[in-house]
């Protein structure tokens, strides 16, 4: 089953805009992890987008792709530029794999047997699910997806893996400003957005996967209304 994340949006029905979202650790780890993606990986991920990449970076990518080997140094490989390995060696299971790294092929993944916790993966079979304490079971990864196992959330280092701490709720603004959730912050934002009629606000829980993840990456490069563009 494909990985899915969820968050709760607060939408202004009058302006048809997302004011902010309430999100957990998994969503924040995904968003922060976008910063670790090499530029060539971003171009590759968005190459099949309906609108394509903005500017000339895609032309630069294609230039390397189309360059004959006769012009390349014998000790160099096109994939060094076209398919670089992210510095953190972990992209995210929500994004399609673009990193062909042989060092990831033999890594085994384990997941919770509870379907509701299916997006939680670890590399240590002795660990239990952080939500229900169930023993993890081996995940059968198709051969064509084995290179993506470096994208898995790991917990060997403690603290729930990923980048931010668990057991905390975060606020994600439309322009992807992220901060810890608090009542005071919510009130200040409503004032900042000049919301006069609370009745115009509605909550909506959205689940999103690979397609929406790519759209968020693309929208973040083009403007400051990312959540509105993708979900409204």
C-alpha positions, 0 to 999 in steps of 0.5 A: 500500500502506498504511503499516505500522510494526513493533516487538518486544514483550516480553510476560509470559505469566503476567500477560498484559501487555506489559513494554516494546517495542523500536522504531525511529525510525519508531515513535517519530516516530509516537508523538511526533508525536501530541503535535502533533495539535490537540485538535479533530483528536484528537476528529475521529479518535476520533469513530467509535471504538466507545467514543467520546470520554471526557468532554464534548469531543465534545459541544463539537465537535458544538456547533460543527459544528451551529452555524448560520452565522447565529451565526458572525462573517463573517470566521470559518470552522468549519473553523478550529476543527474541522479545524485544521492541526497546528503541525508541518504533519505528522501521520503517514501512519499516521493518516487525514487530517483536515486539509484544507489547500490548500497540500498539494495540489500536493506530490509524494511519492517512495518507495523502490521496495523494497517492504520500505521502502514506509513511507519517503517524501520530498519531494526526488526527488534523495534516495536510500533511507536503508536501501538507497541506491535512487533514490526514485520518484514515489508516485501519491497518489489525489486524495482523499488529497492533503491528507495529504501534509503528513504525510510524513516529510521528510529535506531538513533532514538527520538522516533527517527526523522527530523522533528520530535514526535508527540507534538502538533505543528502548524503549517502556513500556506507558504510553508512557514512551520512552527509548533502549534499553540492556541496563542499562535492560532489567535494571532494568525486569525487576527493577522488574516483579518478574519472577522466571521469565524463562521466562514472557517471550516476544517477539512482533513486531507490525506495525501500521497505521492501525487500531492507530494510532488504538487507541493514540491512544485508549488513551493518553487512557484509561489507562496500559496502552496496548500491552497493550490494543492488542496483547495 
